[in-house]
Amino acid sequence: MYLDKTKKEEIFAEYSKEAKNTGSVESQVALFTYRISHLTEHVKVNRKDYVTTRSLTKLVAKRRALLNYLKATDINRYRALILALGLRR
């Protein structure tokens, strides 16, 4: 599996203030970004996999909603997260 427990813990430790804080916006967005990049590569190879394409679209929407929330509440954390993840916007 592409996303095992150790990889999740690594992502949470890198992007959240505490390693055990899996509910922070930063850690959720980082996890979604990792999953989006993996699914994007899968969809590039398997163009007719419509279920994965729909899942990818839903993940992008969830990440966008979280980023909009973070932008509305704390613009400095939003800007830092965008730079850390390398997202454009």
N, C-alpha and C positions, 0 to 999 in steps of 0.2 A: 504494500500500500504506500502511496506517495506521501501520506501525512500520518506519521506515527506519533506516539506520545512524546518521544524525545524531541522531535522537530517542533511540536506545539510548545513544549516547555521552553525551547530555545527562542522561539518567536516571542513568547510572553515575557521572558526575561530581558530580551533586548529592547522591547518597545514600551513596556509598562514600568511604572515606578517600582513595583514589587513583583517578584517572579510569580507569586501566587495570585496576583490580581488579574484574573482572566476576563473580568467584566469591564475593564476600562475601555474607553472608546479607542484609544491608541492601539491596544492589543487586539481588539476585534478587527479594526481596519487593517492592521498588519497581517492578521490571519486571512482575512478576505482577499487581500492583495496577493498573498502567496497562492491561495487556491485559484484565484482568477488567472494568474500567470500559468499555472499548470493546466487549467482547463482550456486556455487559449491555445496552448501548444497542441492539446488533444484535438481541438476542433479544426486546427489547420491541417492535420493529417486526415481526420475523419470528417469530411465536409457534410456528409448526409446524416450525421448523428444529431438529430433535432432535439432529443431529450437533453443532451449535454449543452447544446446551444441555448436552450431555454433556461437551464440551470445557471449557465454563465450570465445570462441577462438578469436573472433574479439576484445573483450575487453582486453584480455591478450596481444594481438599484439599491440593495441593502448598504453597500459601502458608500454610495452617494448620499443616502439619507443620514448615515452616521457622520459623514464629513460635513454635511449641511448643519447638523446639530452642533458639532464641535465648532464650526465657524461662527455660529450664532452665540454660543456661550463663552468661548475663549479663543480669540483670534490668534494669539501667540502660540498656543498649543497646536492649533490648526496649521499654521505656517511651518512650525517645526516638524510636524508629522509629514506634511507634503514634501519637505526637503529630505527628510530621512528616508522616505519610501521612494522618492524619485518620481512622484506623480506630477503630471503637468496640470496646471490650473492655478 
